[in-house]
Amino acid sequence: MTSTATVRLSAVRKTYGTGASAVTALDGVSAEFAPGTFTAVMGASGSGKSTLLQCAAGLDTVDGGQVVIAGTDLAGLSERARTLLRRDRIGFVFQAYNLVGALTAAQNVALPQRLARRAPDPAEVARALAEVGLSGRAGHYPAQLSGGEQQRVALARALITRPAVLFADEPTGALDSTASAVVLAALRRLVGAYGQTVVMVTHDPVAAAAADRVLVLADGRLVDEIAGADPAQIAARLVQGAVAA
C-alpha cells in the first residue's frame, strides 16, 4: 500500500462480544482511500460495512491492525485527540440529515465552526453551499427545503472544516431517485473538482455506480473490488460475492 492514501486500513480486525457469543465484524480487512477518489462500500446486512466505516472514521477502536487517517495512526490516541481529529479532519454525512430546524441552511453549515468555538467565516459558508449547488438557499430553514436539498446542506456542513475525508453512511437512503441523483452528482463533483476523498456505505447499486470503485464485504472480509460497472453488474457481483463467502 502507498503512503499517499488519505485513509489506510491494514489487516483491521474488530470483534463484538466474547466467548461463544463473539461476532467478528471485521476479519483482517486492508484497504486504502486515496485523495480525489470516491469509494462505495457494499455488502449484506451483517457484512461489516458499517463497522468498517466506524473504524475507518475513528468512531470505534479496532482489536487488531492499523488505521491511519491523514498521516495519523489512531493507535494510542487519547479520546480527546480522536475527537479533535474527527472534528478537524473528518466529515460525516448520514441518512438522517440531522439539521437543526431552528437554524437556516447557512447557520446549519456554520454550526461545526461555532461548536469548535471559532467565528464562522461567511465567505467559507457561502462557498460550501455553492459547492453543493445551494447558493440560493442560504436563508431557508430545513422545513422549507426538499429532502435532497437538506442532504446537500448536510454535505456543505461536513465540508466547512475542509476535511481530509468525507464519510457518507447511506446518504441517499431516505431520498427518491431524482433527489438521490442530485446528491450523488454533488458528491461526484466534490471528488472531481476539489479532490475530496469520499467513502460511502450504501446498499443501492445505483448509488454505488456513481463511485470510482466498489468494495464488497461479506462476513467481515473484503471479497471483491469492482470498478467501472453499471448498477446491474454491481448487483450481480454482490450476489457472487455473497455466494463465494
C-alpha positions in Angstrom: 0.0 0.0 0.0 1.1 3.5 -0.7 1.8 6.2 1.9 -0.2 8.8 0.0 -3.6 7.4 1.0 -5.9 9.7 2.9 -7.2 6.7 4.9 -5.4 3.4 5.2 -6.6 0.2 6.9 -4.1 -2.6 7.4 -5.3 -6.0 8.5 -8.0 -4.5 10.6 -9.9 -6.7 13.0 -13.0 -5.9 15.1 -14.9 -8.3 17.3 -18.0 -7.6 19.4 -18.8 -9.8 22.4 -16.7 -12.6 24.0 -16.7 -16.3 24.1 -19.3 -18.3 22.3 -21.3 -15.1 21.6 -18.4 -13.3 19.9 -19.1 -11.8 16.5 -16.2 -10.9 14.2 -17.3 -7.8 12.3 -14.0 -7.2 10.5 -11.6 -10.1 9.8 -8.3 -8.7 8.6 -9.6 -6.0 6.2 -7.0 -4.0 4.3 -8.0 -1.1 2.1 -6.8 2.4 1.2 -8.6 5.5 0.1 -6.6 8.0 -2.0 -7.1 11.7 -2.4 -9.7 12.6 -5.0 -11.4 9.2 -5.1 -14.9 8.1 -4.5 -15.3 4.6 -3.0 -18.6 2.8 -2.3 -18.7 0.0 0.4 -21.4 -2.6 0.0 -22.4 -5.9 1.5 -25.4 -7.7 3.0 -26.6 -6.8 6.5 -24.0 -8.0 8.9 -21.2 -8.0 6.4 -19.2 -5.4 8.3 -19.6 -2.4 6.1 -20.9 -0.1 8.8 -18.2 -1.3 11.2 -15.6 -0.6 8.5 -16.9 3.0 8.3 -16.9 3.4 12.0 -13.4 2.1 12.4 -12.1 4.0 9.4 -13.5 7.2 10.8 -12.2 6.7 14.3 -15.6 6.4 15.7 -14.7 2.9 17.1 -11.5 1.3 18.1 -10.0 -1.8 16.4 -8.9 -5.0 18.1 -6.1 -5.6 15.6 -4.4 -4.0 12.7 -3.9 -0.3 11.9 -6.0 2.7 10.9 -4.2 5.8 9.6 -6.1 9.0 8.8 -4.3 11.9 7.1 -1.0 10.5 8.2 -2.1 10.0 11.8 -2.1 6.5 13.3 -5.1 6.2 15.5 -3.5 3.6 17.8 -2.7 5.1 21.1 -4.5 8.4 20.6 -6.4 9.6 23.6 -10.2 10.0 23.3 -9.8 13.8 23.2 -7.2 13.5 20.5 -9.5 11.3 18.5 -12.4 13.7 19.0 -10.2 16.6 17.7 -9.1 14.6 14.7 -12.7 13.8 13.8 -13.7 17.4 14.3 -10.9 18.9 12.2 -10.0 16.2 9.6 -13.2 14.1 9.0 -16.6 15.0 7.6 -19.7 12.9 8.2 -23.0 12.6 6.3 -25.7 10.2 7.4 -29.0 9.0 6.1 -30.8 11.3 8.6 -29.9 14.9 7.7 -29.5 15.9 11.4 -30.1 19.6 10.6 -31.3 21.9 13.3 -34.8 23.1 12.4 -34.5 26.5 14.1 -31.4 27.4 12.0 -31.1 28.5 8.4 -29.1 26.5 5.9 -26.2 28.9 6.3 -26.4 28.7 10.1 -26.5 24.9 9.9 -23.4 24.9 7.8 -21.6 27.2 10.2 -22.5 25.1 13.2 -19.3 23.0 13.3 -17.2 26.1 13.5 -19.4 27.5 16.3 -19.2 24.2 18.2 -15.4 24.4 17.8 -15.6 28.0 19.3 -14.4 29.5 16.0 -16.0 32.5 14.4 -17.7 31.3 11.2 -16.4 32.9 8.0 -19.4 33.9 5.9 -17.4 33.5 2.7 -16.5 29.9 3.7 -20.1 29.2 4.5 -21.2 30.6 1.1 -18.5 28.7 -0.7 -19.6 25.4 1.0 -23.2 25.9 -0.1 -22.1 26.8 -3.6 -20.1 23.6 -3.9 -23.3 21.6 -3.4 -25.4 23.9 -5.6 -27.4 25.7 -2.9 -26.2 29.3 -3.1 -29.8 30.4 -3.4 -31.0 28.5 -0.3 -28.7 30.0 2.4 -31.6 31.8 4.2 -34.0 28.9 4.1 -34.9 26.7 7.1 -34.9 22.9 6.8 -38.7 22.8 6.7 -38.5 24.9 3.6 -36.1 22.6 1.8 -36.7 19.3 0.0 -35.1 16.1 1.3 -32.4 16.3 -1.3 -31.7 19.9 -0.5 -31.5 19.1 3.2 -29.0 16.3 2.5 -26.9 18.8 0.4 -26.9 21.2 3.3 -25.6 18.3 5.5 -22.9 17.8 2.8 -22.0 21.5 3.0 -21.8 21.3 6.8 -19.5 18.4 6.6 -17.2 20.3 4.2 -16.9 23.5 6.1 -13.9 22.3 8.0 -12.2 21.2 4.8 -11.9 17.6 5.9 -9.3 15.2 4.6 -12.0 12.6 4.1 -15.8 12.6 3.8 -17.6 9.5 5.1 -21.2 9.1 4.0 -23.4 6.4 5.5 -26.4 5.7 3.2 -26.7 9.3 2.2 -29.4 8.6 -0.4 -31.3 6.0 1.7 -34.2 8.4 2.5 -34.4 10.1 -0.9 -36.3 9.4 -4.1 -34.4 8.6 -7.3 -34.4 12.2 -8.5 -33.0 13.6 -5.3 -30.6 10.8 -5.0 -29.1 11.6 -8.4 -28.6 15.2 -7.4 -26.9 14.3 -4.1 -24.6 11.7 -5.9 -23.8 14.3 -8.6 -22.8 16.7 -5.8 -20.5 14.0 -4.3 -19.1 13.3 -7.7 -18.4 17.0 -8.2 -16.6 17.3 -4.9 -14.3 14.5 -5.9 -13.6 15.7 -9.4 -13.4 19.4 -8.9 -12.0 19.7 -5.3 -10.0 16.4 -4.9 -12.2 15.3 -1.9 -11.8 11.8 -0.7 -15.3 10.2 -0.3 -16.1 6.9 1.3 -19.8 5.9 1.1 -21.6 3.0 2.6 -24.6 2.0 0.6 -26.9 -0.9 -0.2 -28.0 0.6 -3.5 -26.2 -0.5 -6.7 -27.4 2.7 -8.5 -25.7 4.8 -5.8 -22.6 2.6 -5.9 -22.3 3.1 -9.7 -21.5 6.8 -9.1 -18.3 5.8 -7.3 -14.9 5.1 -8.9 -14.9 1.6 -7.3 -16.9 -0.6 -5.1 -15.6 -2.6 -2.2 -17.7 -5.7 -1.3 -17.7 -7.1 2.2 -19.1 -10.5 3.3 -18.7 -11.9 6.8 -16.2 -9.2 7.8 -13.9 -9.9 4.9 -13.2 -8.0 1.7 -14.4 -10.4 -1.1 -14.5 -8.2 -4.2 -13.4 -4.9 -5.7 -15.4 -3.6 -8.7 -14.6 -0.7 -11.0 -16.3 0.8 -14.0 -19.5 -1.3 -13.6 -23.1 -0.3 -14.1 -25.8 -1.0 -11.4 -26.9 -4.4 -12.9 -23.2 -5.6 -13.0 -22.7 -4.4 -9.4 -25.8 -6.2 -8.2 -24.7 -9.4 -9.9 -21.2 -9.2 -8.4 -22.8 -8.7 -4.9 -24.7 -11.9 -5.3 -21.5 -13.7 -6.5 -19.6 -12.3 -3.5 -22.2 -13.5 -1.1 -22.1 -17.0 -2.6 -18.3 -17.1 -2.6 -18.3 -16.1 1.1 
